[in-house]
Amino acid sequence: MHELGLMTSVMDAAVEAARDAGATRLLGVKVSIGEATEAVEDALMFAFEALAESDPFTQGATMDLTMIRPRSMCLECGHEFEHDLYNRFCPKCDSFATELLAGRELQIDSIEVDLPEH
């Protein structure tokens, strides 16, 4: 299950950013992941929740997950189009000469933290 590895990386980066900002707790993470990573949304959520519960700093943290559909550009006619994981033929000219533009992302869009009162 590579979802656990993906979420471990997300959690490590979010915790590091939260601690660097002087946070007392990580409350939430907003993440975008491309469908072409073939990660399963439910497994991602399960892995995040399991990791969050294992550390008092992250306990109760939530994840807002956005799955990004694959999008390609036809190298023959220049048409950009969304598609599923397996059908990358250009719907305009039926060429298979396409370049994936979106769908393999893994990015943290934002984090929500508790900061100490000054």
N, C-alpha and C positions, 0 to 999 in steps of 0.2 A: 504494500500500500504506500505509494509515493506521496499520498496526501499528508501523512504524518510528517514526512521530511519537509514538504512545502510549508506546513503550518509551524514546524519547529523553527524554520528560517524566518518566517513572518514574526513569530513571537519573540525570537531573539533580537531581531532588529527593532521591534516596537518597544521592548523592555529597555534596550540600550538607549534609544532616543528619549524615552520617558525618564530614565535615570539621569541622563545628560541634562535634561531640562529641570532637574531638581524635584521631580514628581514624587509623591508619597505612594501613589497607586496608579496602575494602568486600568482605565475604566472601559475603553473600547478601541477597536481598530476597524477602519474602513479599508477594504481590500478589493482589488480588481484582478481577476484571473481569467485568462483566455481559455475558451472551451477546447482549443487545439492542444492544450497541455494534457488533455484527457483525464483531468482530475474530476472526481465525482463530488458534486456539491454537498451531498449529505455527509460523505466521508470527511470532507474539509471541515464542515461545521463540528462534527464529532471530535475530530483531532484537535481543533482549536479549544473546544470546551474542556477536553481532558487535560490539555496542557495548561489552560488557565486555572483550573482547579488545583493543580499540583504546586502552586506557589502563592503564598499570602499576598505578594505584590500584585498578582494578576487575578486573584480569586474573584469570580463574579464578572470578569471582563466579558464584553460582548463583541461579536464580529458582524459587521455589515458587509456582506459579500455580494459583489457584482460579477456575474459571469459575462465575458465578452465574446460575442459571436465571431467566428472566423470571417475575415474580409480579405479578398484578393483583388489584384489588378491583372487584367489580361495583357500579356506582353505583345500580343498581335494587334489588338484594336484599342487598347488603353481603357477599356471599360472596367469600372470598379463595381464589385458585387459581394454580397454576403452569401455564405453557403454553409452546408453542414461539414462535418469532419471528413467526409469521404468523396464528395462530389465537387471538385474544383474546376470543372469545365466551365468556360465562359458561356453565360446564357445568351450573349449577343452573337458571338461568331463560332461557338462550339470548340474553341481551341483549348488544349490542355496546357499551353505555355502560359502559366500564371505565376504570380509572385504573391506570397502571403504577406499582407500588410498588417493585419491585426488578428489576434486570437491566441497568441503564445505568451501574452503578458503575464507577469506576476508582479504586482506593485502595491505598496501600501500608499493609499491616498491620503489618509490622515489618522491621527491617534487622538484619543481623549484621555486626559489624565487628571488626577487630583493634585493640586499644588498646595504647598504649605502656606498658611496665612503669615504675612510679614508684619 
